[in-house]
Structure formats: structure tokens, C-alpha cells
Amino acid sequence: MKSTKVASRYAKALLDTAIEQKKIDSVLGDMNFLHQLNNESHDFELLIASPIVKGEKKIEIFEKVFDSFEEVSMSFVKLITKNGREAYLPAIAESFETQVKEYKGIVPVTITTATELDNATKAAIVQKIEATVKGQLEVIEKIDESLIGGFIVRMGDTQIDASVLSQFNNLKQRLTR
């Protein structure tokens, strides 16, 4: 929980700076690259978590790896590293993306189904969601065959579970009481 709060605060500071300098999209691209690099490279993950590698050396490495970063992004990465908080960089990058979407009014929605949805069904679900949400939807589709049928919609902290698996589990609970 603490790391999430720290990451969120740093991401907010970066967002404020990016807004002020009108570089939101380029900084977002930089943070997405950093987050992706962390997910794909175990060596990078080890580097940022290492207490043995000094901050100055990490900054040298970051300057070479992130040579195409916006000045705002690079200054931010250097500052975080100088403060000994570089282990939070991936979480900050992830939080930054979430905050940018919120700032732009983009609402991420995940629709999980047992099989791929046809366009008409998907459009009907999206239309129902749009009626209750203010902002532009970013729809992500996932397939989970264990649902048997139906769908699950996740939007932030809200989940609507209309899956057959869920209905079977509810029925099972009622029968075994």
C-alpha cells in the first residue's frame, strides 16, 4: 500500500509538470517504455532494485538507455534516482498512465467473455456502459473459457459479473447452506 501511495504522488507531480510544459503524450510514451522495459528485462529490474549499484552509476546507465526521453522525463528519472527511490520507477510509470487517462477522461473497461464477442453484442454492452459513464471508453477484451458463457465487465473498482460460472457458483452456495 505504501509503495502505491508513493508512486501515485510521484506520478501526480510528473503529470503536473508534463501538463505545465504541454508534453503529456511524449512523457506518457517515455513512462510506457520504462514500464515495458521493466516487464521485459529482468536485468533492468535487478538494476533498479540493487542497493550495490550507486545512484550516480544508475543515472549514467539511465542516460544511455533512455537517451530518446523527453527532457522532463529524464530529469524526473534522475531526481527519483538521486533521492534513492528508483525502485519505485515502474510503479510510478504505471500510476502515471492511469492518471493521464483520468486527466483525459478515458475510462478503461475490460470485458471478459468465454468466447469472442460478435460486433452487435459488443456494441450493445459498450452502449449500456457508455450510458452510465462519463468519458471516453477504452475497451479491452479478454477471453476466459472457464466462464462457460456470459461476461464480466471490470471498470475501475466496479465489476459486473454476468457469467454462467458465477451463476453456477451462486446456485451451489444456496443449495449447500
Accessible surface in RSA format (square Angstrom, percent):
REM  Atomic radii and reference values for relative SASA: ProtOr
REM  Chains: A
REM  Algorithm: Lee & Richards
REM  Probe-radius: 1.40
REM  Slices: 20
REM RES _ NUM      All-atoms   Total-Side   Main-Chain    Non-polar    All polar
REM                ABS   REL    ABS   REL    ABS   REL    ABS   REL    ABS   REL
RES MET A   1   175.48  90.9 131.60  87.1  43.87 104.5 108.73  92.4  66.75  88.4
RES LYS A   2   152.36  74.3 144.69  88.8   7.67  18.3  92.33  83.1  60.03  63.9
RES SER A   3    51.33  43.4  48.79  65.1   2.54   5.8  22.59  48.1  28.74  40.3
RES THR A   4    88.78  63.1  85.24  86.4   3.54   8.4  62.09  83.4  26.68  40.3
RES LYS A   5   105.72  51.6 102.54  62.9   3.19   7.6  50.92  45.8  54.81  58.4
RES VAL A   6    18.84  12.4  17.06  15.4   1.77   4.3  18.77  16.3   0.07   0.2
RES ALA A   7     1.87   1.7   1.87   2.9   0.00   0.0   1.87   2.6   0.00   0.0
RES SER A   8    41.96  35.5  41.84  55.8   0.12   0.3  14.50  30.9  27.46  38.5
RES ARG A   9   167.82  70.5 158.54  80.8   9.28  22.1  62.62  85.6 105.21  63.8
RES TYR A  10    51.21  23.9  50.19  28.6   1.02   2.6  34.27  25.8  16.94  20.9
RES ALA A  11     0.00   0.0   0.00   0.0   0.00   0.0   0.00   0.0   0.00   0.0
RES LYS A  12   105.51  51.5 105.51  64.7   0.00   0.0  74.20  66.8  31.31  33.4
RES ALA A  13    52.14  47.9  44.76  69.1   7.38  16.8  50.74  71.5   1.40   3.7
RES LEU A  14     2.83   1.6   1.49   1.1   1.34   3.4   2.80   2.0   0.03   0.1
RES LEU A  15     7.34   4.1   7.34   5.2   0.00   0.0   7.34   5.2   0.00   0.0
RES ASP A  16    66.20  46.4  60.34  60.1   5.86  13.9  29.01  68.3  37.18  37.1
RES THR A  17    52.56  37.4  50.28  51.0   2.28   5.4  27.41  36.8  25.15  38.0
RES ALA A  18     0.00   0.0   0.00   0.0   0.00   0.0   0.00   0.0   0.00   0.0
RES ILE A  19    52.27  29.7  45.85  34.2   6.42  15.5  46.02  33.1   6.25  17.0
RES GLU A  20   138.82  79.7 111.65  84.5  27.17  64.7  44.29  85.7  94.53  77.2
RES GLN A  21    86.05  48.1  68.67  50.2  17.38  41.4  25.83  55.0  60.22  45.7
RES LYS A  22   180.95  88.3 149.63  91.8  31.33  74.6 109.69  98.7  71.26  75.9
RES LYS A  23    80.02  39.0  74.23  45.5   5.79  13.8  38.26  34.4  41.76  44.5
RES ILE A  24    25.41  14.5  22.52  16.8   2.89   7.0  22.52  16.2   2.89   7.8
RES ASP A  25    95.16  66.7  83.86  83.5  11.29  26.7  36.66  86.3  58.50  58.3
RES SER A  26    45.61  38.5  32.20  43.0  13.41  30.9  39.70  84.5   5.91   8.3
RES VAL A  27     0.00   0.0   0.00   0.0   0.00   0.0   0.00   0.0   0.00   0.0
RES LEU A  28    32.17  17.9  32.17  23.0   0.00   0.0  32.17  22.6   0.00   0.0
RES GLY A  29    38.48  47.5   0.00   N/A  38.48  47.5  31.58  86.7   6.91  15.5
RES ASP A  30    16.84  11.8  16.00  15.9   0.85   2.0   0.85   2.0  16.00  16.0
RES MET A  31     0.32   0.2   0.19   0.1   0.12   0.3   0.02   0.0   0.30   0.4
RES ASN A  32    57.20  39.4  53.28  51.5   3.92   9.4  24.01  57.8  33.19  32.1
RES PHE A  33    92.44  46.2  89.38  55.4   3.05   7.9  91.58  55.5   0.86   2.5
RES LEU A  34     0.00   0.0   0.00   0.0   0.00   0.0   0.00   0.0   0.00   0.0
RES HIS A  35    44.32  24.2  44.32  30.8   0.00   0.0  23.31  24.0  21.01  24.4
RES GLN A  36    96.06  53.7  93.26  68.2   2.80   6.7  25.60  54.5  70.46  53.4
RES LEU A  37    37.48  20.9  35.57  25.4   1.91   4.8  36.87  25.9   0.61   1.7
RES ASN A  38    18.38  12.7  17.02  16.4   1.37   3.3   0.00   0.0  18.38  17.8
RES ASN A  39   102.16  70.5  64.74  62.6  37.42  90.1  25.29  60.9  76.87  74.3
RES GLU A  40   128.65  73.9  90.53  68.5  38.12  90.8  44.19  85.5  84.45  69.0
RES SER A  41    30.40  25.7  25.38  33.9   5.02  11.6  17.20  36.6  13.20  18.5
RES HIS A  42   120.51  65.9 111.21  77.3   9.30  23.8  85.03  87.6  35.48  41.3
RES ASP A  43   111.44  78.1 104.14 103.6   7.30  17.3  31.98  75.3  79.46  79.2
RES PHE A  44    12.91   6.5   8.66   5.4   4.25  11.1  12.23   7.4   0.68   1.9
RES GLU A  45    79.03  45.4  78.67  59.5   0.36   0.8  15.45  29.9  63.58  51.9
RES LEU A  46    97.12  54.1  93.95  67.2   3.17   8.0  94.45  66.3   2.68   7.2
RES LEU A  47    28.77  16.0  23.68  16.9   5.08  12.8  28.40  19.9   0.37   1.0
RES ILE A  48     6.72   3.8   5.03   3.7   1.69   4.1   5.03   3.6   1.69   4.6
RES ALA A  49    65.38  60.1  43.48  67.1  21.90  49.8  45.41  63.9  19.98  52.9
RES SER A  50    23.34  19.7  17.22  23.0   6.12  14.1  16.48  35.1   6.86   9.6
RES PRO A  51   122.34  89.2  90.96  82.9  31.38 114.1 103.01  85.0  19.33 120.1
RES ILE A  52   147.93  84.2 133.56  99.5  14.38  34.7 138.76  99.9   9.17  24.9
RES VAL A  53    46.32  30.5  36.72  33.2   9.60  23.1  41.78  36.3   4.54  12.3
RES LYS A  54   139.30  68.0 134.84  82.7   4.45  10.6  91.22  82.1  48.08  51.2
RES GLY A  55    23.92  29.5   0.00   N/A  23.92  29.5  13.24  36.3  10.68  23.9
RES GLU A  56   127.20  73.0 123.27  93.3   3.94   9.4  63.18 122.2  64.02  52.3
RES LYS A  57   107.27  52.3 105.86  64.9   1.42   3.4  62.04  55.8  45.23  48.2
RES LYS A  58     3.10   1.5   3.10   1.9   0.00   0.0   0.09   0.1   3.01   3.2
RES ILE A  59    21.22  12.1  21.18  15.8   0.04   0.1  21.22  15.3   0.00   0.0
RES GLU A  60    83.49  47.9  81.46  61.6   2.03   4.8  30.31  58.6  53.17  43.4
RES ILE A  61    51.89  29.5  50.27  37.5   1.62   3.9  51.89  37.4   0.00   0.0
RES PHE A  62     0.15   0.1   0.15   0.1   0.00   0.0   0.15   0.1   0.00   0.0
RES GLU A  63    72.10  41.4  62.94  47.6   9.16  21.8  22.46  43.4  49.64  40.5
RES LYS A  64   158.48  77.3 139.39  85.5  19.09  45.5 101.27  91.2  57.22  60.9
RES VAL A  65    62.28  41.0  42.83  38.8  19.45  46.9  49.95  43.4  12.33  33.4
RES PHE A  66     2.01   1.0   0.00   0.0   2.01   5.2   0.52   0.3   1.49   4.3
RES ASP A  67   117.01  82.0  83.29  82.9  33.72  79.7  28.09  66.1  88.92  88.7
RES SER A  68   102.75  86.8  69.85  93.2  32.90  75.8  51.30 109.2  51.45  72.1
RES PHE A  69    22.21  11.1   3.66   2.3  18.55  48.3   3.66   2.2  18.55  53.1
RES GLU A  70    47.19  27.1  40.19  30.4   7.00  16.7   6.65  12.9  40.54  33.1
RES GLU A  71   141.05  81.0 131.35  99.4   9.70  23.1  50.25  97.2  90.80  74.1
RES VAL A  72    13.36   8.8   6.20   5.6   7.16  17.2  11.67  10.1   1.69   4.6
RES SER A  73     0.00   0.0   0.00   0.0   0.00   0.0   0.00   0.0   0.00   0.0
RES MET A  74    23.48  12.2  23.48  15.5   0.00   0.0  22.73  19.3   0.75   1.0
RES SER A  75    60.05  50.7  53.24  71.1   6.81  15.7  34.83  74.2  25.22  35.3
RES PHE A  76    18.29   9.1  13.95   8.6   4.34  11.3  17.89  10.8   0.39   1.1
RES VAL A  77     0.03   0.0   0.03   0.0   0.00   0.0   0.03   0.0   0.00   0.0
RES LYS A  78    61.00  29.8  60.98  37.4   0.02   0.1  17.27  15.5  43.72  46.6
RES LEU A  79    97.17  54.1  95.37  68.2   1.80   4.5  96.78  68.0   0.39   1.0
RES ILE A  80     0.00   0.0   0.00   0.0   0.00   0.0   0.00   0.0   0.00   0.0
RES THR A  81     3.10   2.2   0.00   0.0   3.10   7.4   0.00   0.0   3.10   4.7
RES LYS A  82   149.05  72.7 113.22  69.5  35.83  85.3  66.66  60.0  82.39  87.8
RES ASN A  83    84.99  58.6  57.28  55.3  27.71  66.7  18.16  43.7  66.83  64.6
RES GLY A  84    55.24  68.1   0.00   N/A  55.24  68.1  27.56  75.6  27.68  62.0
RES ARG A  85    81.07  34.0  80.36  41.0   0.72   1.7   8.44  11.5  72.64  44.0
RES GLU A  86    17.04   9.8  17.04  12.9   0.00   0.0   0.56   1.1  16.48  13.5
RES ALA A  87    61.44  56.5  43.01  66.4  18.43  41.9  43.46  61.2  17.98  47.6
RES TYR A  88    49.64  23.2  48.93  27.8   0.71   1.8  23.60  17.7  26.04  32.1
RES LEU A  89     0.17   0.1   0.07   0.0   0.10   0.3   0.07   0.0   0.10   0.3
RES PRO A  90    17.21  12.5  16.83  15.3   0.38   1.4  17.21  14.2   0.00   0.0
RES ALA A  91    38.53  35.4  31.43  48.5   7.10  16.2  35.04  49.3   3.50   9.3
RES ILE A  92     0.08   0.0   0.08   0.1   0.00   0.0   0.08   0.1   0.00   0.0
RES ALA A  93     1.09   1.0   0.00   0.0   1.09   2.5   0.00   0.0   1.09   2.9
RES GLU A  94    94.60  54.3  93.30  70.6   1.30   3.1  23.32  45.1  71.28  58.2
RES SER A  95    21.60  18.3  15.72  21.0   5.88  13.6  15.11  32.2   6.49   9.1
RES PHE A  96     0.00   0.0   0.00   0.0   0.00   0.0   0.00   0.0   0.00   0.0
RES GLU A  97    52.36  30.1  52.36  39.6   0.00   0.0   6.21  12.0  46.15  37.7
RES THR A  98    82.34  58.6  78.99  80.1   3.34   8.0  57.89  77.8  24.45  37.0
RES GLN A  99    28.30  15.8  26.54  19.4   1.76   4.2  21.14  45.0   7.16   5.4
RES VAL A 100     1.15   0.8   1.15   1.0   0.00   0.0   1.15   1.0   0.00   0.0
RES LYS A 101    38.67  18.9  38.67  23.7   0.00   0.0  18.71  16.8  19.95  21.3
RES GLU A 102   137.05  78.7 117.48  88.9  19.56  46.6  43.30  83.7  93.75  76.5
RES TYR A 103   117.91  55.0  85.91  48.9  32.00  83.3  63.82  48.0  54.09  66.7
RES LYS A 104    93.46  45.6  59.75  36.7  33.71  80.3  47.28  42.6  46.17  49.2
RES GLY A 105    30.29  37.3   0.00   N/A  30.29  37.3  29.31  80.4   0.98   2.2
RES ILE A 106    39.36  22.4  35.23  26.2   4.12   9.9  35.23  25.4   4.12  11.2
RES VAL A 107    30.47  20.1  29.42  26.6   1.05   2.5  30.47  26.5   0.00   0.0
RES PRO A 108    54.05  39.4  50.99  46.5   3.06  11.1  51.27  42.3   2.78  17.3
RES VAL A 109     0.12   0.1   0.00   0.0   0.12   0.3   0.12   0.1   0.00   0.0
RES THR A 110    23.87  17.0  23.70  24.0   0.17   0.4   3.82   5.1  20.05  30.3
RES ILE A 111     0.85   0.5   0.12   0.1   0.73   1.8   0.12   0.1   0.73   2.0
RES THR A 112    10.12   7.2  10.12  10.3   0.00   0.0   9.14  12.3   0.98   1.5
RES THR A 113     6.43   4.6   6.43   6.5   0.00   0.0   2.91   3.9   3.52   5.3
RES ALA A 114     8.85   8.1   6.87  10.6   1.98   4.5   6.87   9.7   1.98   5.2
RES THR A 115    99.11  70.5  95.01  96.3   4.10   9.8  70.35  94.5  28.76  43.5
RES GLU A 116   139.29  80.0 116.39  88.1  22.90  54.5  34.63  67.0 104.66  85.5
RES LEU A 117    33.31  18.6  19.23  13.8  14.08  35.4  21.19  14.9  12.11  32.6
RES ASP A 118    87.14  61.0  74.84  74.5  12.31  29.1  50.28 118.3  36.86  36.8
RES ASN A 119   129.30  89.2 120.89 116.8   8.42  20.3  33.18  79.9  96.12  92.9
RES ALA A 120    77.62  71.4  60.74  93.7  16.88  38.4  69.85  98.4   7.77  20.6
RES THR A 121    56.66  40.3  51.90  52.6   4.75  11.3  38.12  51.2  18.54  28.0
RES LYS A 122    64.65  31.5  64.65  39.7   0.00   0.0  23.33  21.0  41.32  44.0
RES ALA A 123    59.59  54.8  50.11  77.3   9.48  21.6  56.93  80.2   2.66   7.0
RES ALA A 124    51.00  46.9  46.83  72.3   4.16   9.5  49.85  70.2   1.15   3.0
RES ILE A 125    17.01   9.7  14.34  10.7   2.67   6.4  16.91  12.2   0.10   0.3
RES VAL A 126    23.25  15.3  23.25  21.0   0.00   0.0  23.25  20.2   0.00   0.0
RES GLN A 127   126.30  70.6 123.90  90.5   2.40   5.7  34.50  73.4  91.80  69.6
RES LYS A 128   157.33  76.8 149.71  91.9   7.62  18.1  97.02  87.3  60.31  64.2
RES ILE A 129    11.35   6.5   8.22   6.1   3.12   7.5  11.35   8.2   0.00   0.0
RES GLU A 130    93.56  53.7  80.17  60.7  13.38  31.9  22.77  44.0  70.79  57.8
RES ALA A 131    90.16  82.9  45.77  70.6  44.38 101.0  58.22  82.0  31.94  84.6
RES THR A 132   112.46  80.0  73.76  74.8  38.70  92.2  75.40 101.3  37.06  56.0
RES VAL A 133    28.44  18.7  12.71  11.5  15.74  37.9  17.33  15.1  11.11  30.1
RES LYS A 134   199.33  97.2 173.35 106.4  25.97  61.8 122.17 110.0  77.16  82.2
RES GLY A 135    43.39  53.5   0.00   N/A  43.39  53.5  19.90  54.6  23.49  52.6
RES GLN A 136   125.49  70.2 116.19  84.9   9.30  22.1  41.33  88.0  84.16  63.8
RES LEU A 137    23.73  13.2   3.61   2.6  20.12  50.6   3.61   2.5  20.12  54.1
RES GLU A 138    57.96  33.3  53.81  40.7   4.15   9.9  29.04  56.2  28.93  23.6
RES VAL A 139    44.98  29.6  14.80  13.4  30.18  72.7  14.80  12.9  30.18  81.8
RES ILE A 140    74.77  42.5  71.36  53.2   3.40   8.2  74.77  53.8   0.00   0.0
RES GLU A 141    75.28  43.2  47.53  36.0  27.75  66.1  22.72  43.9  52.56  42.9
RES LYS A 142   116.33  56.8 110.74  67.9   5.59  13.3  62.14  55.9  54.19  57.7
RES ILE A 143    98.34  56.0  64.78  48.3  33.56  80.9  64.78  46.6  33.56  91.1
RES ASP A 144    57.97  40.6  53.77  53.5   4.20   9.9  15.43  36.3  42.54  42.4
RES GLU A 145   141.15  81.0 124.27  94.0  16.88  40.2  40.69  78.7 100.46  82.0
RES SER A 146    65.55  55.4  48.74  65.0  16.82  38.7  51.22 109.1  14.34  20.1
RES LEU A 147     6.38   3.6   6.38   4.6   0.00   0.0   6.38   4.5   0.00   0.0
RES ILE A 148   102.58  58.4  74.13  55.2  28.46  68.6  79.51  57.3  23.07  62.6
RES GLY A 149    18.80  23.2   0.00   N/A  18.80  23.2  18.80  51.6   0.00   0.0
RES GLY A 150    37.57  46.3   0.00   N/A  37.57  46.3  19.17  52.6  18.40  41.2
RES PHE A 151    56.40  28.2  56.40  34.9   0.00   0.0  56.40  34.2   0.00   0.0
RES ILE A 152    14.27   8.1  14.17  10.6   0.10   0.2  14.17  10.2   0.10   0.3
RES VAL A 153     3.69   2.4   3.06   2.8   0.63   1.5   3.06   2.7   0.63   1.7
RES ARG A 154   108.22  45.4 105.84  54.0   2.38   5.7  41.65  56.9  66.57  40.3
RES MET A 155    34.81  18.0  30.29  20.0   4.53  10.8  29.67  25.2   5.14   6.8
RES GLY A 156    78.17  96.4   0.00   N/A  78.17  96.4  44.09 121.0  34.09  76.3
RES ASP A 157   158.09 110.7 116.47 115.9  41.62  98.4  43.07 101.4 115.01 114.7
RES THR A 158    72.43  51.5  67.10  68.0   5.34  12.7  38.80  52.1  33.64  50.8
RES GLN A 159    92.07  51.5  62.93  46.0  29.14  69.4  21.29  45.3  70.78  53.7
RES ILE A 160    89.01  50.6  85.79  63.9   3.22   7.8  89.01  64.1   0.00   0.0
RES ASP A 161    60.41  42.3  32.69  32.5  27.72  65.5  14.81  34.9  45.60  45.5
RES ALA A 162    35.16  32.3  27.20  42.0   7.96  18.1  29.45  41.5   5.71  15.1
RES SER A 163     0.98   0.8   0.98   1.3   0.00   0.0   0.00   0.0   0.98   1.4
RES VAL A 164    44.67  29.4  44.67  40.4   0.00   0.0  44.67  38.8   0.00   0.0
RES LEU A 165    62.15  34.6  62.15  44.5   0.00   0.0  62.15  43.6   0.00   0.0
RES SER A 166    22.53  19.0  17.70  23.6   4.83  11.1   8.00  17.0  14.54  20.4
RES GLN A 167   104.19  58.3  98.54  72.0   5.64  13.4  35.77  76.1  68.41  51.9
RES PHE A 168   111.21  55.6 107.24  66.4   3.97  10.3 107.72  65.3   3.48  10.0
RES ASN A 169    71.66  49.4  70.94  68.6   0.73   1.8  18.94  45.6  52.72  51.0
RES ASN A 170    70.53  48.6  69.18  66.9   1.34   3.2   9.91  23.9  60.62  58.6
RES LEU A 171    85.02  47.3  85.02  60.8   0.00   0.0  85.02  59.7   0.00   0.0
RES LYS A 172   136.75  66.7 132.10  81.1   4.66  11.1  79.70  71.7  57.05  60.8
RES GLN A 173   109.35  61.1 106.57  77.9   2.78   6.6  29.51  62.8  79.83  60.5
RES ARG A 174   151.19  63.5 133.03  67.8  18.16  43.2  50.43  68.9 100.75  61.1
RES LEU A 175   137.17  76.4 105.92  75.8  31.25  78.6 108.38  76.1  28.78  77.5
RES THR A 176   104.57  74.4  70.25  71.2  34.32  81.8  62.59  84.1  41.97  63.5
RES ARG A 177   222.08  93.2 152.63  77.8  69.45 165.4  87.32 119.3 134.76  81.7
END  Absolute sums over single chains surface
CHAIN  1 A    11373.3       9492.4       1880.9       6257.0       5116.3
END  Absolute sums over all chains
TOTAL         11373.3       9492.4       1880.9       6257.0       5116.3
